[in-house]
Amino acid sequence: MTHKALTIDGLETVYDALATAIDQAGADKAQLFLVKLALLNANALADETLFQQQITAALQDL
């Protein structure tokens, strides 16, 4: 399976969109928003093993 990757510019665009959406959700709903977003992306990815690997990677160096 080949994985597509975003360019640096693409990552910056996604980061900006995510930061804006978190601000829009507000502090009281930010966690719920992030969980919903993660589940939507897990469904779009359609690969629970890869999603678990991404969870593990995201937990590193917090």
MDTraj code that builds the backbone (N, CA, C; nanometers):
import mdtraj as md
import numpy as np

residues = "MET THR HIS LYS ALA LEU THR ILE ASP GLY LEU GLU THR VAL TYR ASP ALA LEU ALA THR ALA ILE ASP GLN ALA GLY ALA ASP LYS ALA GLN LEU PHE LEU VAL LYS LEU ALA LEU LEU ASN ALA ASN ALA LEU ALA ASP GLU THR LEU PHE GLN GLN GLN ILE THR ALA ALA LEU GLN ASP LEU".split()
xyz = np.array([
    [0.0850, -0.1183, 0.0000],
    [0.0000, 0.0000, 0.0000],
    [0.0891, 0.1241, 0.0000],
    [0.0668, 0.2108, -0.0922],
    [0.1426, 0.3359, -0.0981],
    [0.0662, 0.4450, -0.0241],
    [0.1407, 0.5227, 0.0504],
    [0.0797, 0.6319, 0.1255],
    [0.1132, 0.7637, 0.0587],
    [0.0111, 0.8437, 0.0367],
    [0.0334, 0.9783, -0.0125],
    [0.0702, 1.0655, 0.1062],
    [0.1536, 1.1631, 0.0840],
    [0.1931, 1.2544, 0.1911],
    [0.1717, 1.3975, 0.1456],
    [0.1353, 1.4818, 0.2398],
    [0.1198, 1.6233, 0.2105],
    [0.2559, 1.6902, 0.1980],
    [0.2598, 1.7947, 0.1190],
    [0.3798, 1.8780, 0.1127],
    [0.3848, 1.9624, 0.2406],
    [0.4957, 2.0312, 0.2611],
    [0.5058, 2.1221, 0.3753],
    [0.3966, 2.2284, 0.3668],
    [0.3746, 2.2831, 0.2487],
    [0.2682, 2.3821, 0.2311],
    [0.1317, 2.3223, 0.2630],
    [0.1101, 2.1988, 0.2206],
    [-0.0155, 2.1314, 0.2510],
    [-0.0348, 2.1112, 0.4002],
    [0.0726, 2.0716, 0.4685],
    [0.0661, 2.0547, 0.6141],
    [0.0367, 2.1872, 0.6836],
    [0.0971, 2.2945, 0.6359],
    [0.0717, 2.4263, 0.6953],
    [-0.0733, 2.4675, 0.6740],
    [-0.1285, 2.4381, 0.5572],
    [-0.2685, 2.4694, 0.5296],
    [-0.3598, 2.3908, 0.6228],
    [-0.3319, 2.2611, 0.6385],
    [-0.4117, 2.1765, 0.7279],
    [-0.3993, 2.2248, 0.8724],
    [-0.2794, 2.2604, 0.9141],
    [-0.2573, 2.3102, 1.0508],
    [-0.3400, 2.4364, 1.0751],
    [-0.3353, 2.5285, 0.9796],
    [-0.4109, 2.6535, 0.9940],
    [-0.5612, 2.6262, 1.0007],
    [-0.6102, 2.5369, 0.9154],
    [-0.7532, 2.5028, 0.9155],
    [-0.7930, 2.4376, 1.0478],
    [-0.7074, 2.3500, 1.0993],
    [-0.7351, 2.2829, 1.2259],
    [-0.7361, 2.3823, 1.3413],
    [-0.6384, 2.4710, 1.3458],
    [-0.6325, 2.5717, 1.4521],
    [-0.7556, 2.6613, 1.4487],
    [-0.7976, 2.7008, 1.3300],
    [-0.9165, 2.7846, 1.3155],
    [-1.0409, 2.7104, 1.3625],
    [-1.0531, 2.5837, 1.3254],
    [-1.1696, 2.5046, 1.3649],
    [-1.1732, 2.4827, 1.5159],
    [-1.0577, 2.4598, 1.5780],
    [-1.0518, 2.4430, 1.7235],
    [-1.0966, 2.5722, 1.7913],
    [-1.0499, 2.6853, 1.7418],
    [-1.0934, 2.8147, 1.7962],
    [-1.2436, 2.8332, 1.7784],
    [-1.2948, 2.7945, 1.6620],
    [-1.4373, 2.8082, 1.6323],
    [-1.5210, 2.7196, 1.7241],
    [-1.4721, 2.5986, 1.7534],
    [-1.5442, 2.5076, 1.8425],
    [-1.5497, 2.5632, 1.9845],
    [-1.4471, 2.6359, 2.0246],
    [-1.4410, 2.6901, 2.1597],
    [-1.3786, 2.5909, 2.2559],
    [-1.3268, 2.6442, 2.3642],
    [-1.2546, 2.5628, 2.4624],
    [-1.3407, 2.4505, 2.5195],
    [-1.4707, 2.4773, 2.5383],
    [-1.5588, 2.3772, 2.5988],
    [-1.5951, 2.2633, 2.5034],
    [-1.5762, 2.2823, 2.3731],
    [-1.6116, 2.1795, 2.2749],
    [-1.4910, 2.1299, 2.1941],
    [-1.3719, 2.1811, 2.2225],
    [-1.2531, 2.1459, 2.1437],
    [-1.2237, 1.9958, 2.1490],
    [-1.2326, 1.9370, 2.2675],
    [-1.2031, 1.7943, 2.2802],
    [-1.3046, 1.7108, 2.2015],
    [-1.4316, 1.7443, 2.2107],
    [-1.5347, 1.6736, 2.1354],
    [-1.5112, 1.6886, 1.9852],
    [-1.4783, 1.8094, 1.9416],
    [-1.4484, 1.8332, 1.8002],
    [-1.3340, 1.7440, 1.7536],
    [-1.2251, 1.7365, 1.8309],
    [-1.1089, 1.6576, 1.7907],
    [-1.1412, 1.5080, 1.7844],
    [-1.2238, 1.4598, 1.8762],
    [-1.2640, 1.3190, 1.8726],
    [-1.3484, 1.2916, 1.7486],
    [-1.4447, 1.3807, 1.7200],
    [-1.5270, 1.3643, 1.5999],
    [-1.4411, 1.3672, 1.4742],
    [-1.3461, 1.4590, 1.4688],
    [-1.2574, 1.4688, 1.3534],
    [-1.1737, 1.3419, 1.3385],
    [-1.1217, 1.2900, 1.4500],
    [-1.0423, 1.1664, 1.4448],
    [-1.1258, 1.0498, 1.3940],
    [-1.2491, 1.0389, 1.4408],
    [-1.3349, 0.9290, 1.3960],
    [-1.3713, 0.9427, 1.2479],
    [-1.3997, 1.0643, 1.2039],
    [-1.4280, 1.0859, 1.0619],
    [-1.3071, 1.0497, 0.9757],
    [-1.1890, 1.0857, 1.0220],
    [-1.0681, 1.0537, 0.9457],
    [-1.0351, 0.9054, 0.9513],
    [-1.0622, 0.8400, 1.0641],
    [-1.0427, 0.6942, 1.0721],
    [-1.1345, 0.6245, 0.9732],
    [-1.2570, 0.6709, 0.9636],
    [-1.3514, 0.6125, 0.8695],
    [-1.3059, 0.6366, 0.7252],
    [-1.2577, 0.7568, 0.6963],
    [-1.2094, 0.7880, 0.5613],
    [-1.0849, 0.7057, 0.5275],
    [-0.9996, 0.6828, 0.6273],
    [-0.8783, 0.6033, 0.6079],
    [-0.9120, 0.4570, 0.5841],
    [-1.0137, 0.4085, 0.6539],
    [-1.0629, 0.2705, 0.6403],
    [-0.9553, 0.1655, 0.6674],
    [-0.8689, 0.1935, 0.7654],
    [-0.7620, 0.1002, 0.8014],
    [-0.7332, 0.1163, 0.9504],
    [-0.7964, 0.0289, 1.0315],
    [-0.7818, 0.0443, 1.1759],
    [-0.6390, 0.0226, 1.2259],
    [-0.5630, -0.0614, 1.1592],
    [-0.4238, -0.0838, 1.1995],
    [-0.3410, 0.0423, 1.1761],
    [-0.3548, 0.1018, 1.0607],
    [-0.2826, 0.2254, 1.0311],
    [-0.3262, 0.3366, 1.1253],
    [-0.4561, 0.3437, 1.1540],
    [-0.5042, 0.4461, 1.2471],
    [-0.4422, 0.4264, 1.3854],
    [-0.4339, 0.3024, 1.4322],
    [-0.3701, 0.2749, 1.5618],
    [-0.2239, 0.3156, 1.5597],
    [-0.1546, 0.2917, 1.4489],
    [-0.0147, 0.3340, 1.4358],
    [-0.0041, 0.4863, 1.4440],
    [-0.1004, 0.5557, 1.3856],
    [-0.0992, 0.7020, 1.3913],
    [-0.1255, 0.7519, 1.5329],
    [-0.2121, 0.6834, 1.6067],
    [-0.2352, 0.7186, 1.7472],
    [-0.1050, 0.7042, 1.8257],
    [-0.0366, 0.5927, 1.8055],
    [0.0901, 0.5686, 1.8745],
    [0.1927, 0.6772, 1.8407],
    [0.2029, 0.7113, 1.7132],
    [0.2971, 0.8154, 1.6705],
    [0.2603, 0.9512, 1.7316],
    [0.1312, 0.9833, 1.7377],
    [0.0886, 1.1115, 1.7919],
    [0.1152, 1.1225, 1.9416],
    [0.1151, 1.0101, 2.0123],
    [0.1412, 1.0110, 2.1558],
    [0.2880, 1.0315, 2.1904],
    [0.3754, 1.0080, 2.0944],
    [0.5193, 1.0226, 2.1196],
    [0.5553, 1.1684, 2.1405],
    [0.6408, 1.1915, 2.2354],
    [0.6990, 1.3237, 2.2625],
    [0.5965, 1.4321, 2.2913],
    [0.4881, 1.3985, 2.3609],
    [0.3907, 1.5009, 2.4014],
    [0.4460, 1.5869, 2.5122],
])
top = md.Topology()
chain = top.add_chain()
for i, resn in enumerate(residues, 1):
    res = top.add_residue(resn, chain, resSeq=i)
    for name in ("N", "CA", "C"):
        top.add_atom(name, md.element.get_by_symbol(name[0]), res)
traj = md.Trajectory(xyz[None], top)
